[in-house]
Amino acid sequence: MKFVCCLVLVAAILGPPAAMASCESLSALALPDSKITLAQAVAAGEFTLPGAAPAAARQYKDLPAFCRVAATLKPTSDSDIKIEVWLPASGWNGKFQAVGNGGWAGSISYPAMGQALRRGYATASTDTGHTGGSASFALGHREKLIDFGYRAVHETTLKSKLVVAAFYGDPAKLSYWNGCSTGGRQALKEAQQYPADFDGIIAGAPANFRTHLQVGQIWTASATLKDPASYIPPAKYPLIHKAVLEACDSLDGVKDGVIENPLRCHFDPKTIECKGEDTSACLTPPQVEAARKIYAGATNPRTGLRIWPGVMPGSELGWAQTAGGPEPIGLAMEYFKYVVFEDPNWDWKTFNFDTDTARTDKLEYGMNATDPNLKEFVGHGGKLLLYHGWSDPLISPQNSINYYRSVEDTMGGPARTAGFARLFLVPGMGHCGGGEGPNSFDMVGAIEQWVEKSKAPEQIVASHLTGGAVDRTRPLCPYPLAAVWKGSASTDSASSFVCAADTH
């Protein structure tokens, strides 16, 4: 019904299909609760961002000619949602791709829009209703929190589709979402709450259980920063990482510096505990306990229930982002200062993992996206691709597994779920990219094949680059399968592996 209403709205505003409009004419386009602030034709290679450093500006020099439209959306009196829509001047593939944000958003995702534009998409992004990457906007502004939580993305999607239809004379034939981290949370929120907005959705490392994610980040800080004796200097992270690889790298039958399935790794930091005085080659007993808490994740001290899963063995080189100090990661600090406790002077050391977690859950403002019921999304043919780096130090990949399993439980089991959703776990990859394992892959191509040709991804080949050259490829496999070496040929070639049950 929501989809039909959207089509009626498009028809009411635009009337019958017409020829392609001029870019400048879009400045007069009337959109509900919105104002077009820019409609400008941009020549090939001429896009520049005001104030951008030369290195940042160079990444846009290969963009094709496009029509750049900016607008401000005001669905409530306290809303101030900025969006941009980029429309290929020629060679449009007939499709629309919206792209997600990171962290607290606060800016248009120009690099991701550029990637979509290069593939021929009409594309859009939003700052989610505020400027800057801080959560300070939230203090005393519930409607802006709701905009950030979900409303800005949905409104951007609706208005962008109208702009696309006005420019080309016809609506986009298919719509896709592509986002990681906050963008992954936005992806799942769309599938759950606005299932008709997109035909295909890519959700990378989703921060979809936002309330518990932030509690988990305070947990990590408490484990390492509350007691100075527990602090693990970043110089010791490589020590821990090396010990993990020595213990678990070969569990998959291939010794390659990457752990294929960290769930099979039962590394205990006590194996590198100092026998005497503290040195750079060992962990003190308090540091051992801190590392154990990082791997274990947050637990309610009263009930013993898990609040948030820990990071995986193999993630150690990225621990500085959450455990390096001198305070918890800013994402968590700002969440509790400006959303939960509404006190810019809040002291993180006072956090109670029982009562304050409960308080946090009551103040999520639509930021959680944990509903496993995707029946409406599936009903209109929607497809969902999730991916997550096994070595992600910011958002535990176990969270993605937990959500995927909840969908299986709700939607009729693994076989039925695999017909519309698949999860790909990426060995050795950090948060939304990077890391020691193959971390370059084409999720957009995979979702296109699934939506447009009904070809579900049985594997996705990932590459690792050194100095711009590919030095290793490996298949990514749909959960719960893993890449298993055939036992011969190069372990640096994807063709030497098959996706199968991990019997190691």
C-alpha positions as CSV (number, residue, x, y, z in Angstrom):
1,M,0.0,0.0,0.0
2,K,2.8,2.4,0.8
3,F,4.4,1.7,-2.6
4,V,1.1,2.4,-4.4
5,C,0.7,5.7,-2.5
6,C,4.2,6.8,-3.5
7,L,3.5,6.1,-7.2
8,V,0.3,8.1,-6.9
9,L,2.2,11.0,-5.4
10,V,4.7,10.9,-8.2
11,A,2.0,11.0,-10.8
12,A,0.2,13.8,-9.1
13,I,3.2,16.0,-9.0
14,L,4.8,15.2,-12.3
15,G,1.8,14.3,-14.5
16,P,2.4,12.1,-17.6
17,P,5.9,11.2,-18.7
18,A,7.7,13.9,-20.6
19,A,11.0,14.5,-22.3
20,M,14.2,15.0,-20.3
21,A,14.2,18.3,-18.6
22,S,17.0,20.8,-18.4
23,C,19.0,20.7,-15.1
24,E,18.3,24.4,-14.3
25,S,14.5,23.9,-14.7
26,L,14.6,21.6,-11.6
27,S,15.1,24.7,-9.4
28,A,11.3,25.3,-9.9
29,L,10.3,21.8,-9.0
30,A,7.8,21.8,-6.1
31,L,8.4,19.1,-3.6
32,P,6.3,18.6,-0.4
33,D,7.8,20.2,2.7
34,S,11.0,20.9,0.7
35,K,12.9,23.6,-1.1
36,I,15.3,23.1,-4.0
37,T,18.4,25.3,-3.2
38,L,20.6,24.3,-6.2
39,A,20.1,22.9,-9.7
40,Q,23.3,23.1,-11.6
41,A,24.8,21.4,-14.6
42,V,28.3,20.1,-13.8
43,A,30.7,19.4,-16.8
44,A,32.8,16.2,-16.8
45,G,35.7,16.4,-14.4
46,E,34.7,19.8,-13.1
47,F,33.1,19.0,-9.8
48,T,34.8,20.6,-6.8
49,L,33.9,20.8,-3.1
50,P,34.4,24.2,-1.5
51,G,37.4,24.1,0.9
52,A,38.4,20.6,-0.2
53,A,42.1,19.8,-0.1
54,P,43.8,19.1,-3.5
55,A,44.1,15.4,-2.7
56,A,40.4,15.2,-1.9
57,A,39.4,17.1,-4.9
58,R,41.3,14.8,-7.3
59,Q,39.1,11.9,-6.6
60,Y,36.3,13.6,-8.5
61,K,38.2,14.5,-11.6
62,D,37.0,11.4,-13.5
63,L,33.3,12.1,-12.8
64,P,31.1,12.3,-15.9
65,A,28.9,15.3,-16.6
66,F,25.9,15.4,-14.3
67,C,23.0,17.6,-13.0
68,R,23.6,18.5,-9.3
69,V,20.5,19.2,-7.3
70,A,20.5,20.2,-3.6
71,A,17.4,20.6,-1.4
72,T,16.4,21.2,2.2
73,L,13.7,19.0,3.6
74,K,11.5,20.1,6.6
75,P,9.1,17.3,7.5
76,T,8.8,18.9,11.0
77,S,9.3,22.4,12.2
78,D,12.6,21.4,13.8
79,S,13.9,19.5,10.8
80,D,16.7,20.9,8.5
81,I,17.6,17.9,6.3
82,K,20.1,18.6,3.5
83,I,20.2,16.3,0.5
84,E,21.9,16.1,-2.8
85,V,20.8,14.3,-5.9
86,W,23.2,13.7,-8.8
87,L,21.8,12.8,-12.2
88,P,24.0,11.6,-15.1
89,A,23.7,14.0,-18.0
90,S,23.9,11.0,-20.4
91,G,24.3,7.3,-20.1
92,W,21.8,6.9,-17.2
93,N,21.3,3.3,-16.5
94,G,17.7,3.9,-15.6
95,K,18.3,3.1,-11.9
96,F,18.6,5.0,-8.6
97,Q,21.1,4.3,-5.8
98,A,21.0,6.1,-2.4
99,V,24.2,5.9,-0.3
100,G,24.6,5.8,3.5
101,N,26.5,7.7,6.1
102,G,29.1,6.9,8.8
103,G,29.2,7.7,12.5
104,W,26.8,10.5,13.4
105,A,26.5,11.5,9.8
106,G,26.3,15.3,9.5
107,S,27.5,15.6,5.9
108,I,26.7,14.5,2.4
109,S,28.5,11.3,1.4
110,Y,30.1,12.7,-1.7
111,P,32.7,9.9,-2.4
112,A,30.0,7.2,-2.3
113,M,27.8,9.3,-4.6
114,G,30.7,9.6,-7.0
115,Q,31.1,5.8,-7.1
116,A,27.4,5.4,-7.9
117,L,27.5,8.1,-10.6
118,R,30.5,6.4,-12.3
119,R,28.3,3.3,-12.7
120,G,25.6,5.3,-14.4
121,Y,23.2,5.6,-11.4
122,A,21.2,8.6,-10.4
123,T,22.3,8.9,-6.8
124,A,21.4,10.7,-3.6
125,S,22.7,11.3,-0.1
126,T,21.7,13.2,3.0
127,D,23.4,14.8,6.1
128,T,20.4,13.3,8.1
129,G,19.4,16.7,9.4
130,H,22.4,18.3,11.0
131,T,25.9,19.6,10.2
132,G,29.1,18.1,11.6
133,G,30.0,14.7,13.0
134,S,29.1,15.3,16.6
135,A,25.9,14.3,18.5
136,S,25.6,17.7,20.1
137,F,22.8,18.5,17.7
138,A,20.6,16.0,19.7
139,L,20.5,17.9,22.9
140,G,17.0,19.2,23.3
141,H,16.0,18.3,19.7
142,R,14.0,15.1,19.7
143,E,12.8,15.6,16.2
144,K,16.3,15.9,14.9
145,L,17.1,12.6,16.6
146,I,14.2,11.0,14.8
147,D,15.5,12.5,11.6
148,F,18.9,10.9,12.2
149,G,17.3,7.7,13.3
150,Y,15.3,7.0,10.2
151,R,13.1,9.9,8.9
152,A,15.8,11.7,6.9
153,V,16.8,8.7,4.9
154,H,13.2,7.9,4.0
155,E,12.3,11.5,3.1
156,T,15.5,11.7,1.0
157,T,14.5,8.6,-0.8
158,L,11.0,9.8,-1.6
159,K,12.1,13.3,-2.7
160,S,15.0,12.0,-4.7
161,K,12.8,9.7,-6.7
162,L,10.6,12.7,-7.6
163,V,13.7,14.6,-8.8
164,V,14.8,11.7,-10.9
165,A,11.4,11.3,-12.5
166,A,11.2,15.1,-13.2
167,F,14.6,15.2,-14.8
168,Y,14.4,12.1,-17.0
169,G,10.6,12.2,-17.7
170,D,10.3,8.7,-16.2
171,P,10.9,7.2,-12.7
172,A,13.8,5.0,-12.0
173,K,13.0,1.4,-12.9
174,L,14.9,0.0,-9.9
175,S,16.1,1.4,-6.6
176,Y,19.1,0.4,-4.5
177,W,20.6,1.3,-1.2
178,N,24.3,1.0,-0.4
179,G,25.8,1.8,3.0
180,C,28.2,0.6,5.7
181,S,28.3,1.1,9.5
182,T,25.7,3.8,10.1
183,G,24.8,3.2,6.5
184,G,24.3,-0.4,7.2
185,R,22.0,0.5,10.1
186,Q,20.1,2.8,7.7
187,A,19.9,-0.1,5.2
188,L,18.2,-2.4,7.7
189,K,15.9,0.3,9.0
190,E,14.7,0.9,5.4
191,A,14.0,-2.8,4.8
192,Q,12.2,-3.1,8.1
193,Q,10.2,0.2,8.3
194,Y,9.9,1.3,4.6
195,P,10.1,-2.0,2.7
196,A,8.9,-0.6,-0.6
197,D,11.6,2.1,-0.8
198,F,14.3,-0.2,-2.3
199,D,14.5,-3.3,-4.5
200,G,18.0,-4.2,-3.4
201,I,19.8,-3.3,-0.2
202,I,23.5,-3.6,0.7
203,A,24.1,-3.4,4.5
204,G,27.8,-3.5,5.5
205,A,28.9,-3.8,9.1
206,P,25.5,-2.6,10.3
207,A,25.4,-0.5,13.5
208,N,21.8,-1.7,13.8
209,F,21.7,-2.4,17.5
210,R,22.9,1.1,18.2
211,T,22.0,1.3,21.9
212,H,23.9,-1.8,22.8
213,L,26.8,-1.0,20.5
214,Q,27.4,2.2,22.4
215,V,27.2,0.3,25.7
216,G,29.7,-2.2,24.4
217,Q,32.1,0.6,23.5
218,I,31.9,1.9,27.1
219,W,32.6,-1.7,28.3
220,T,35.8,-1.8,26.3
221,A,36.9,1.5,27.7
222,S,36.0,0.4,31.2
223,A,38.1,-2.8,30.8
224,T,41.2,-0.9,29.7
225,L,41.0,2.7,31.0
226,K,39.3,2.7,34.4
227,D,42.2,1.1,36.2
228,P,45.6,2.3,34.9
229,A,47.1,-1.1,35.6
230,S,44.7,-2.6,33.0
231,Y,45.7,-0.3,30.2
232,I,47.2,-2.1,27.2
233,P,49.6,0.2,25.3
234,P,48.9,0.2,21.6
235,A,52.5,-0.9,21.1
236,K,51.4,-4.2,22.5
237,Y,48.6,-4.8,20.0
238,P,51.0,-6.4,17.4
239,L,52.2,-8.7,20.1
240,I,48.7,-9.9,20.8
241,H,47.9,-10.2,17.1
242,K,51.0,-12.2,16.4
243,A,50.1,-14.6,19.2
244,V,46.6,-15.0,17.9
245,L,47.8,-15.8,14.4
246,E,50.3,-18.3,15.8
247,A,47.5,-20.0,17.6
248,C,44.8,-19.9,15.0
249,D,46.0,-19.0,11.5
250,S,46.4,-22.7,10.4
251,L,43.0,-23.9,11.8
252,D,41.5,-23.5,8.3
253,G,44.2,-25.6,6.7
254,V,46.0,-22.6,5.2
255,K,48.7,-20.6,6.9
256,D,48.3,-17.2,5.2
257,G,48.2,-14.5,8.0
258,V,44.4,-14.5,8.0
259,I,41.9,-16.4,10.2
260,E,39.1,-17.7,7.9
261,N,36.7,-18.3,10.8
262,P,37.6,-16.6,14.1
263,L,34.7,-18.4,15.9
264,R,37.0,-21.5,15.9
265,C,39.8,-19.6,17.5
266,H,39.9,-20.0,21.3
267,F,43.0,-17.9,22.0
268,D,43.6,-17.0,25.7
269,P,45.7,-13.9,26.3
270,K,47.1,-15.7,29.4
271,T,49.4,-17.6,27.0
272,I,51.5,-14.4,26.7
273,E,51.3,-13.3,30.3
274,C,54.5,-11.9,31.8
275,K,56.4,-14.5,33.9
276,G,58.1,-11.7,35.8
277,E,58.3,-8.0,35.3
278,D,56.4,-6.1,32.6
279,T,58.1,-6.0,29.2
280,S,57.1,-5.2,25.7
281,A,57.0,-8.9,24.9
282,C,54.2,-9.9,27.3
283,L,51.0,-8.8,29.1
284,T,50.7,-8.2,32.8
285,P,47.9,-10.1,34.7
286,P,45.6,-7.0,34.6
287,Q,46.2,-6.5,30.9
288,V,45.4,-10.2,30.3
289,E,42.1,-9.7,32.1
290,A,41.4,-6.5,30.0
291,A,42.1,-8.4,26.8
292,R,39.7,-11.2,27.9
293,K,37.0,-8.6,28.5
294,I,37.5,-7.1,25.1
295,Y,37.0,-10.5,23.4
296,A,34.1,-11.5,25.7
297,G,32.0,-8.3,25.2
298,A,29.7,-6.5,27.6
299,T,27.7,-8.4,30.2
300,N,25.0,-7.3,32.6
301,P,26.5,-7.8,36.1
302,R,23.2,-8.5,37.7
303,T,21.6,-11.0,35.2
304,G,24.8,-12.3,33.5
305,L,23.1,-11.8,30.1
306,R,25.2,-10.7,27.2
307,I,24.6,-7.0,26.2
308,W,27.0,-6.8,23.3
309,P,29.3,-9.3,21.7
310,G,33.1,-8.9,21.9
311,V,35.4,-8.4,18.9
312,M,37.0,-11.4,17.2
313,P,40.5,-12.8,17.4
314,G,42.4,-11.1,14.6
315,S,41.0,-7.6,15.3
316,E,43.9,-6.5,17.6
317,L,45.6,-4.1,15.3
318,G,42.5,-1.9,15.4
319,W,41.9,-1.8,19.1
320,A,43.3,1.7,19.4
321,Q,40.0,3.0,18.1
322,T,38.1,1.8,21.2
323,A,40.7,0.9,23.8
324,G,43.5,3.3,23.2
325,G,42.2,6.0,25.5
326,P,42.3,8.4,27.1
327,E,38.5,8.2,27.0
328,P,36.0,5.9,25.3
329,I,35.4,6.4,21.6
330,G,33.7,9.6,20.8
331,L,30.6,7.9,19.2
332,A,29.8,6.4,22.6
333,M,30.7,9.4,24.7
334,E,28.5,11.7,22.7
335,Y,25.6,9.3,22.6
336,F,25.5,9.2,26.4
337,K,26.2,12.8,26.9
338,Y,23.7,14.3,24.5
339,V,21.0,11.6,24.1
340,V,20.8,9.4,27.2
341,F,21.9,11.6,30.1
342,E,21.5,15.0,28.4
343,D,24.6,16.2,30.2
344,P,27.7,17.4,28.3
345,N,29.7,16.9,31.5
346,W,28.6,13.3,32.0
347,D,31.4,11.1,33.5
348,W,31.7,7.8,31.7
349,K,33.2,6.1,34.7
350,T,29.9,6.2,36.4
351,F,28.1,4.0,33.9
352,N,26.1,1.2,35.4
353,F,25.9,-1.8,33.0
354,D,22.5,-2.9,34.4
355,T,20.4,0.2,35.1
356,D,22.0,2.5,32.6
357,T,21.7,-0.1,29.8
358,A,18.0,-0.3,30.5
359,R,17.8,3.5,30.4
360,T,19.6,3.5,27.1
361,D,17.2,1.1,25.5
362,K,14.3,3.4,26.3
363,L,15.9,6.3,24.5
364,E,16.8,4.9,21.1
365,Y,14.6,7.3,19.0
366,G,14.4,4.9,16.1
367,M,18.1,4.3,15.9
368,N,17.9,0.6,16.5
369,A,17.1,-1.6,13.5
370,T,16.7,-5.0,14.9
371,D,13.3,-6.1,13.7
372,P,13.8,-9.5,12.0
373,N,10.3,-9.5,10.3
374,L,11.1,-8.7,6.6
375,K,7.9,-10.1,5.2
376,E,6.8,-6.9,3.5
377,F,10.3,-6.3,2.0
378,V,10.3,-9.9,0.7
379,G,6.7,-9.5,-0.5
380,H,7.7,-6.9,-3.2
381,G,10.7,-8.9,-4.3
382,G,13.4,-7.2,-2.2
383,K,16.9,-8.6,-1.8
384,L,19.3,-8.0,1.0
385,L,23.1,-8.4,1.1
386,L,24.9,-8.1,4.4
387,Y,28.6,-8.2,4.8
388,H,31.0,-7.7,7.7
389,G,34.7,-7.9,8.3
390,W,35.8,-10.6,10.7
391,S,38.5,-8.3,12.0
392,D,36.2,-5.3,12.6
393,P,37.4,-3.6,15.9
394,L,34.4,-1.2,16.1
395,I,31.3,-3.3,15.5
396,S,31.5,-7.0,16.3
397,P,30.7,-9.3,13.3
398,Q,28.8,-11.5,15.8
399,N,26.2,-8.8,15.8
400,S,25.5,-9.3,12.1
401,I,25.4,-13.1,12.6
402,N,22.9,-12.6,15.5
403,Y,20.7,-10.4,13.3
404,Y,20.9,-12.8,10.4
405,R,20.0,-15.8,12.6
406,S,17.0,-13.8,14.0
407,V,15.8,-13.3,10.4
408,E,16.2,-17.0,9.7
409,D,14.1,-17.8,12.9
410,T,11.4,-15.4,11.9
411,M,11.2,-15.9,8.2
412,G,11.0,-19.7,8.0
413,G,14.5,-21.0,8.4
414,P,17.9,-20.9,6.6
415,A,16.7,-22.1,3.2
416,R,13.9,-19.6,2.9
417,T,16.0,-16.7,4.2
418,A,18.7,-17.5,1.6
419,G,16.2,-16.8,-1.1
420,F,16.1,-13.1,-0.2
421,A,19.0,-12.4,2.2
422,R,22.6,-13.5,2.4
423,L,25.4,-12.6,4.8
424,F,29.1,-12.6,3.7
425,L,31.8,-12.5,6.4
426,V,35.1,-11.2,5.2
427,P,38.3,-12.8,6.8
428,G,40.9,-10.3,7.8
429,M,38.9,-7.2,6.9
430,G,38.4,-4.3,9.4
431,H,35.6,-1.9,9.7
432,C,34.0,-1.3,6.2
433,G,37.3,-2.1,4.6
434,G,41.0,-2.3,5.2
435,G,42.8,-5.0,7.1
436,E,45.2,-7.8,6.2
437,G,42.8,-10.0,4.2
438,P,41.2,-9.6,0.7
439,N,38.9,-6.6,1.3
440,S,38.0,-5.2,-2.2
441,F,34.9,-6.7,-3.7
442,D,31.8,-5.7,-5.8
443,M,28.7,-5.9,-3.7
444,V,26.8,-3.6,-6.1
445,G,27.4,-6.0,-9.0
446,A,26.2,-8.9,-6.8
447,I,23.0,-7.2,-5.8
448,E,22.3,-6.2,-9.4
449,Q,22.6,-9.8,-10.6
450,W,20.3,-11.0,-7.8
451,V,17.6,-8.3,-8.3
452,E,17.7,-8.0,-12.1
453,K,18.6,-11.6,-13.2
454,S,17.5,-13.7,-10.2
455,K,21.1,-14.9,-9.8
456,A,21.8,-15.3,-6.1
457,P,25.4,-14.8,-5.1
458,E,26.9,-18.2,-4.4
459,Q,30.3,-16.5,-3.8
460,I,31.8,-13.1,-4.3
461,V,35.5,-12.8,-5.2
462,A,37.5,-10.4,-3.0
463,S,41.0,-9.0,-3.7
464,H,43.9,-7.8,-1.7
465,L,46.0,-5.1,-3.1
466,T,49.5,-4.0,-2.4
467,G,50.8,-0.9,-4.1
468,G,47.7,-0.9,-6.3
469,A,48.3,-4.4,-7.6
470,V,46.3,-7.5,-6.7
471,D,48.4,-10.0,-4.9
472,R,45.7,-12.3,-3.5
473,T,42.1,-13.2,-4.3
474,R,39.7,-15.3,-2.2
475,P,36.0,-16.2,-2.5
476,L,33.7,-14.8,0.1
477,C,31.0,-17.3,1.0
478,P,27.4,-17.0,2.2
479,Y,27.1,-17.7,5.9
480,P,27.5,-20.3,7.3
481,L,29.8,-21.5,4.5
482,A,33.5,-20.7,4.4
483,A,36.3,-20.7,1.8
484,V,37.9,-24.1,2.0
485,W,41.2,-24.8,0.2
486,K,41.1,-27.6,-2.3
487,G,44.5,-28.8,-1.2
488,S,46.5,-27.9,-4.2
489,A,47.5,-24.9,-6.3
490,S,48.1,-21.4,-5.0
491,T,46.5,-20.3,-1.8
492,D,46.6,-16.7,-3.2
493,S,44.1,-17.6,-5.9
494,A,40.3,-17.7,-5.4
495,S,40.1,-20.6,-7.9
496,S,42.0,-22.8,-5.4
497,F,39.1,-22.6,-2.9
498,V,35.5,-23.7,-2.7
499,C,32.6,-22.5,-0.6
500,A,31.7,-25.4,1.8
501,A,31.0,-26.2,5.4
502,D,34.0,-25.4,7.6
503,T,35.0,-28.9,8.8
504,H,38.2,-27.7,10.3
